[in-house]
């Protein structure tokens, strides 16, 4: 029971603060700020490559038919495949529909899935919601700059907005604007995401037509039911999966003093002067992050932890460069 209560604290923990009412709400969650992150597109752009297998390497590829293009494989027909690419000889021999898969260098669809649930409001230097939007903008500008089509989905407890990937900035700008819009409703009860909410979003994402896209999840993952691997596995079968775990230092360790914590409905007393309380708090964070990492890797995805106090461009450059090597 104690562990369950502790997890509830973490999901929506908000320390009591004296707020400056003249300051803008979530100052980094606005389109002007996110647009300025274009300055980082050259910093990580050359390092961004399509994930292939277990590493991020190689050129952009898409499955299209045409003269002089390389045949990649012949596989079972999947919903959404072009019927003109059917291999009728193999289909007749196996009595199961098969299709040809060709490789051609071209723009790649990138889906940025941004979690703006109530738990993302928490943060010290900045909120996790602001950092999630910063990550989406930093990656989005870099991908767009190298010719990829960007889009994705922004969601909270009840609402989700799907933006289909489009070339240049036609998909990215609506995604960033939707992030700003939903960010302004993050304090409402409807923004609270129960366990399993992200699984619903992943199933909706997996149901989209197409193959070979890059799907990037940006969240604290408190609404992901780790016992349900089906949606993650379905996405990784058809797409390349990257999960960016947005955290805040105060989620891992609180100051060594006594304080009251609240989830918005109940108050909890935390005695930071006790070593066992500090250890229990720290262990809960480590266990959750390790379980999340194992789930992503089990689904053959890539896992990136990123704190609210880190500069997204620096951390992402390290990851993609290391993955290429």
matplotlib code that plots the C-alpha trace (Angstrom):
import matplotlib.pyplot as plt

x = [0.0, 2.9, 4.5, 1.2, 0.8, 4.4, 3.9, 0.8, 2.9, 5.4, 2.8, 1.5, 3.8, 3.7, 5.5, 3.8, 5.3, 4.6, 3.8, 4.5, 1.1, 2.7, 4.9, 3.7, 2.4, 4.9, 7.0, 8.8, 5.6, 4.9, 5.3, 7.8, 10.2, 9.8, 10.5, 13.8, 15.0, 15.6, 19.1, 20.0, 19.0, 22.5, 24.0, 22.3, 21.0, 24.0, 23.9, 20.2, 19.9, 17.2, 17.4, 18.2, 18.2, 19.7, 21.7, 20.8, 22.7, 22.3, 20.5, 16.9, 14.9, 11.3, 9.5, 8.6, 8.6, 10.3, 12.8, 16.4, 15.5, 16.9, 14.7, 15.0, 12.8, 9.6, 7.4, 3.8, 1.3, 0.4, -2.6, -1.6, 0.8, 0.5, -1.3, 0.7, 3.8, 2.2, 4.5, 2.0, 4.4, 5.2, 1.6, 0.5, 3.2, 2.6, -1.2, -0.6, -0.4, 3.2, 4.5, 7.8, 9.7, 12.0, 14.5, 14.7, 16.4, 13.8, 12.1, 11.1, 7.9, 8.7, 6.1, 6.7, 4.4, 4.3, 2.7, 1.2, -0.7, -1.0, 2.0, 4.2, 3.4, 6.0, 9.5, 12.2, 14.2, 11.4, 8.4, 8.5, 5.8, 8.1, 11.0, 8.9, 8.0, 11.6, 12.6, 9.9, 10.9, 14.6, 14.2, 11.5, 13.5, 16.5, 14.5, 12.7, 16.0, 17.3, 14.2, 12.1, 8.3, 7.3, 4.1, 2.8, 0.4, -0.1, -2.2, -3.3, -5.9, -8.8, -7.8, -5.4, -4.5, -3.1, -1.0, 0.0, 3.6, 4.2, 7.2, 9.1, 7.2, 3.6, 3.4, 5.8, 4.3, 0.7, 2.3, 4.1, 1.0, -1.1, 1.6, 1.2, -2.6, -2.8, -0.2, -2.5, -5.1, -2.6, -4.0, -7.5, -8.8, -9.3, -5.5, -4.9, -3.9, -4.8, -2.6, -3.0, -3.7, -0.4, -1.1, -4.3, -2.3, 0.2, -2.5, -3.9, -0.5, 0.1, -3.2, -1.9, -1.1, 2.5, 5.8, 9.3, 8.5, 10.5, 8.3, 9.6, 7.8, 8.4, 6.9, 7.5, 5.6, 3.6, 0.5, 2.2, 1.0, 4.3, 2.5, 1.0, 3.7, 1.4, 1.3, 5.0, 5.8, 3.3, 4.9, 8.4, 7.5, 6.5, 8.5, 11.7, 11.0, 12.7, 11.5, 12.7, 12.1, 11.6, 12.5, 13.2, 16.0, 13.3, 11.7, 14.8, 15.8, 14.2, 16.0, 16.8, 14.1, 10.5, 7.8, 4.2, 3.7, 0.4, -1.1, -3.8, -6.3, -4.4, -1.4, 1.4, 4.0, 7.6, 10.3, 13.5, 15.6, 15.2, 17.7, 15.2, 12.6, 15.2, 16.3, 12.8, 12.0, 15.2, 14.6, 11.0, 12.4, 15.2, 12.9, 10.4, 13.1, 14.8, 11.4, 10.6, 14.0, 13.7, 10.2, 11.4, 14.5, 12.3, 10.3, 13.6, 13.4, 16.0, 15.8, 17.0, 16.7, 16.7, 16.4, 14.5, 17.9, 19.7, 19.9, 18.0, 20.3, 23.4, 21.9, 20.4, 23.6, 25.4, 22.9, 22.7, 26.4, 27.1, 24.4, 26.0, 29.4]
y = [0.0, 2.3, 1.7, 2.5, 5.7, 6.6, 6.1, 8.3, 11.0, 10.9, 11.0, 14.4, 15.7, 19.5, 21.2, 24.2, 27.4, 31.1, 32.0, 35.2, 35.9, 38.5, 35.8, 34.0, 30.4, 27.9, 30.6, 28.2, 26.6, 29.2, 29.2, 32.1, 30.3, 27.0, 28.7, 30.1, 26.5, 26.4, 27.7, 24.2, 22.5, 22.6, 21.4, 17.9, 17.8, 16.0, 13.3, 12.3, 9.1, 6.5, 3.7, 0.4, -2.7, -1.9, 1.3, 4.7, 4.5, 4.5, 6.7, 7.6, 4.8, 4.4, 1.5, 2.6, 1.0, 2.4, 1.7, 1.1, 0.9, -1.8, -4.8, -5.1, -8.1, -10.1, -10.3, -11.0, -8.4, -5.9, -3.5, -0.3, -1.9, -0.8, -3.7, -2.9, -4.3, -7.7, -10.6, -12.9, -15.8, -16.1, -15.5, -18.3, -20.7, -20.0, -19.3, -16.2, -12.6, -11.4, -8.0, -6.6, -4.1, -1.6, 0.8, 4.4, 7.3, 10.0, 11.9, 9.9, 10.4, 11.3, 11.1, 13.1, 11.9, 14.6, 13.9, 16.9, 15.2, 16.8, 14.9, 16.8, 20.1, 19.2, 20.6, 22.6, 24.7, 24.2, 21.9, 18.5, 19.8, 22.7, 20.3, 17.9, 20.7, 21.8, 18.3, 18.0, 21.4, 20.7, 17.4, 18.7, 21.6, 19.3, 16.6, 19.2, 20.8, 17.5, 16.9, 14.6, 15.0, 15.8, 15.4, 13.3, 13.6, 15.7, 14.3, 14.6, 12.7, 13.2, 15.0, 14.0, 15.9, 13.9, 15.8, 13.9, 14.3, 16.9, 18.4, 21.5, 23.1, 22.3, 19.4, 20.6, 24.1, 22.7, 20.1, 22.8, 25.0, 22.1, 21.6, 25.2, 25.0, 21.8, 23.1, 25.9, 23.3, 21.2, 22.2, 21.0, 17.7, 16.5, 16.6, 13.9, 10.7, 7.4, 4.3, 2.9, 6.2, 6.1, 2.5, 3.8, 6.5, 3.9, 1.7, 4.6, 5.4, 1.7, 1.7, 4.5, 3.3, 3.0, 1.4, 2.5, 5.8, 7.1, 7.2, 9.3, 9.1, 12.2, 11.6, 10.9, 7.6, 7.6, 6.8, 3.8, 0.4, -1.5, -4.8, -4.3, -4.7, -5.2, -1.6, -0.9, -4.2, -3.4, 0.0, -1.4, -4.1, -1.5, 1.5, 2.7, 3.5, 6.0, 6.7, 9.9, 9.8, 13.3, 13.6, 16.2, 16.0, 16.4, 13.2, 11.4, 13.2, 15.8, 18.2, 16.7, 18.6, 17.9, 19.1, 18.4, 17.1, 17.1, 15.4, 18.1, 16.2, 14.8, 16.0, 13.7, 14.3, 13.6, 13.5, 14.2, 14.1, 10.3, 8.3, 5.5, 7.9, 9.4, 5.9, 4.7, 7.8, 7.4, 3.6, 4.2, 6.5, 4.1, 1.1, 2.9, 4.1, 0.7, -1.0, 1.5, 1.1, -2.7, -2.5, -0.2, -2.3, -5.5, -3.8, -3.2, 0.5, 3.1, 4.6, 8.2, 9.7, 13.5, 15.8, 19.1, 20.7, 19.4, 21.2, 18.8, 19.6, 18.6, 15.3, 14.3, 15.0, 12.7, 9.9, 10.0, 10.4, 7.4, 5.4, 6.0, 4.8]
z = [0.0, 0.8, -2.6, -4.4, -2.4, -3.2, -6.9, -6.7, -5.1, -8.0, -10.8, -9.9, -7.2, -6.9, -4.0, -2.4, -4.0, -3.8, -7.4, -9.1, -10.7, -13.1, -14.6, -17.7, -17.2, -18.6, -20.3, -22.6, -23.9, -26.6, -30.3, -30.4, -28.0, -29.8, -33.2, -31.8, -31.3, -35.1, -34.1, -33.0, -36.3, -37.7, -34.4, -34.5, -38.1, -39.6, -36.9, -37.4, -39.3, -39.8, -37.2, -38.8, -36.7, -33.3, -34.3, -35.7, -39.0, -42.7, -45.2, -45.4, -47.1, -48.1, -49.7, -53.2, -56.6, -59.7, -62.4, -61.2, -57.5, -55.3, -54.3, -50.5, -49.7, -50.5, -47.4, -46.4, -47.5, -44.8, -44.8, -46.4, -48.9, -52.5, -54.3, -57.5, -55.7, -55.2, -56.1, -57.8, -58.3, -54.6, -53.7, -55.9, -54.7, -51.0, -51.2, -49.1, -50.4, -50.7, -51.8, -53.0, -51.0, -52.7, -51.3, -52.5, -50.8, -50.0, -47.2, -44.2, -42.0, -38.5, -35.8, -32.6, -29.8, -27.1, -23.6, -22.0, -19.2, -15.8, -14.4, -16.9, -15.1, -12.4, -12.6, -10.9, -13.4, -16.0, -16.2, -17.9, -20.3, -21.4, -21.8, -23.8, -26.2, -26.4, -27.3, -30.0, -31.5, -31.4, -33.2, -35.5, -36.8, -37.3, -39.1, -41.3, -42.2, -43.6, -45.7, -43.5, -43.1, -39.5, -37.7, -34.8, -31.9, -28.8, -26.0, -22.4, -20.2, -22.6, -25.7, -28.5, -31.7, -34.6, -37.2, -40.3, -41.3, -44.0, -45.8, -44.7, -41.7, -42.7, -40.2, -37.5, -36.9, -36.2, -33.9, -31.9, -31.8, -30.5, -27.8, -26.7, -26.8, -24.7, -22.4, -21.3, -20.1, -18.2, -14.8, -15.6, -14.2, -17.8, -18.3, -15.8, -17.6, -15.8, -16.2, -19.7, -21.4, -23.3, -24.3, -26.0, -27.8, -29.0, -30.3, -32.2, -33.6, -34.6, -36.5, -38.9, -42.4, -43.6, -42.6, -41.9, -40.1, -37.1, -34.0, -31.1, -27.7, -25.4, -22.0, -18.3, -19.1, -15.9, -17.9, -19.7, -18.4, -18.5, -18.2, -21.7, -24.3, -27.3, -28.5, -28.2, -30.0, -32.8, -33.4, -33.4, -35.9, -38.5, -37.5, -35.8, -32.1, -29.8, -26.3, -24.6, -20.8, -19.5, -15.8, -13.2, -10.5, -7.8, -8.9, -8.0, -4.8, -2.6, -0.3, 3.1, 4.9, 5.9, 3.6, 2.4, -1.1, -3.0, -6.0, -6.2, -4.1, -1.1, 0.9, 1.9, 4.5, 3.5, 6.2, 4.3, 7.4, 7.6, 5.5, 4.9, 3.5, 1.1, 0.0, -0.5, -2.6, -4.7, -5.2, -6.5, -9.2, -10.2, -10.3, -12.6, -15.0, -15.2, -15.8, -18.5, -20.1, -20.2, -21.8, -24.6, -25.2, -25.2, -28.0, -29.9, -29.3, -28.2, -24.7, -23.9, -20.4, -20.5, -17.5, -17.4, -16.6, -19.7, -23.0, -25.5, -28.4, -26.4, -25.1, -28.4, -30.3, -27.9, -28.4, -32.2, -32.6, -30.3, -32.1, -35.5, -34.2]

ax = plt.figure().add_subplot(projection="3d")
ax.plot(x, y, z, "-o")
ax.set_aspect("equal")
plt.show()
